[in-house]
């Protein structure tokens, strides 16, 4: 982060609403936005496409160094199998080192940046001007994902989604390198009983207060 850049770090588990919140914040302040999950997904997809193994750290690290942040396509990368593969390679220090370096470079863009992921406030941008930890109960997150899939006209199995959310949490929170956890100075936004719109209003008040202090 440079002095001229205002960085907002947003972390939290899958389906807590941090993606939507990050996009709303980036739009509101005219900041660049990076969904860092897409960088792990792009690495996983490149491995899958090339028929390379998901358990070879040296190979995965090399592929991670080649990921282009400009070419990340959410529609293609949002597939379930890619998310599963991403969560496996995200435990590898060589992959994390390569992607964190690219994410840090992105975070210095002027006039400001919003990065969302699992380790932004703790590892990628520990000096971020504002940090949020967005969470919701596993049931609520599974319900949201279930309704999102149904909304697309696709069949969905709530129990399978619920198990998947819990398994993903365990992997993200239990890994040795950069586990998912709130930074000590993160503002907690629990969206279990709060709409994303209300979370956005709360986030905005916090950001505005910091911006006016810095002005
Ligand atoms: O948020 P997502 O589902 O797109 O993330 C895909 C995987 O990448 C997920 O299992 C956690 C991992 N990830 C990570 O380890 N660190 C980040 N900063 C972002 C995502």
Boltz pocket constraint, residues with backbone or C-beta under 6 A from the ligand:
constraints:
  - pocket:
      binder: B
      contacts: [[A, 14], [A, 36], [A, 37], [A, 38], [A, 40], [A, 41], [A, 83], [A, 86], [A, 87], [A, 88], [A, 90], [A, 116], [A, 117], [A, 118], [A, 119], [A, 120], [A, 168], [A, 172], [A, 178]]
      max_distance: 6.0
